[in-house]
């Protein structure tokens, strides 16, 4: 069975970020479609599975373990399972990126 999740049918939230967990729809992939203002981003955290990001627009500073790197439009970043990571919008405008979780249900342990 195919699923279509229309934007108009999602509950209204104060965040522009969309959260999707795939288990309910028969897929082992989950994601955040992030839309952040300058300075925003998650706290340092880990997942028991890898995470992949695709930057759609804006600039992000990623921290992954002991590494830091900047990413911009159409860059792709990958962090292995268990590596502490976070990102911050370091641009002057909005940061839009997709955070792909290799799991049907997201699991996150916050470290900050």
Secondary structure by P-SEA (a helix, b strand, c coil): ccccccccccccccccbbbbbcccccccccccccccccccccccccccbbbbbbbcbbbbbbbcccccccccccbbbbbccccccccccccccbbbbbbbbcccbbbbbbcc
